Amino acid sequence: MADNDDLGSVSGLPDELGIDSDLQKSQQELTVRLDTRRYGKAMTIVSGFDLPRDELKEVASTLKQKLACGGTVEDGEVELQGDHTDRVHDILHDMGYQTTD
């Protein structure tokens, strides 16, 4: 039987099941918006993450690969070059996150 140190803080189930990370993702409500930068260039901004910076960079990397675009992590937000508001919702849902406009 697992002792209390091996139980997840969110689910109360053993850590090895990996359920806590899935629950934490689904409890975060991300906002996707379109912003305009210098020279009228579109930027898709995804905010509302409650992740450490290294994990946020992994999410940004995955989004950039799937959308074939550049981007960065700034002030806890993922900034993607171009207007990807229509596709980013589906990708984030597939990754286990909830989004709003």
VENUR-V656618 format. One record per backbone hydrogen bond with DSSP energy under -0.5 kcal/mol. CO is the residue of the C=O (numbers start at 1). NH is the residue of the N-H. If there is no record, write none. Layout:
BEGIN
CO:NH  CO:NH
END
This chain:
BEGIN
3:6  4:7  6:15  8:12  13:8  14:17  15:18  18:22  19:23  20:24  21:25  22:26  23:27  24:28  25:28  25:98  28:30  28:98  30:100  31:47  33:45  35:43  37:40  38:41  41:37  42:82  43:35  43:45  44:80  45:33  45:47  46:78  47:31  52:56  53:57  54:58  55:59  56:60  57:61  58:62  59:63  60:64  61:65  62:66  63:67  64:68  64:69  70:81  72:74  72:79  74:77  76:49  77:74  77:79  78:46  78:80  79:72  80:44  82:84  84:87  84:88  85:89  87:91  88:92  89:93  90:94  91:95  92:97  93:96  98:30  100:32
END
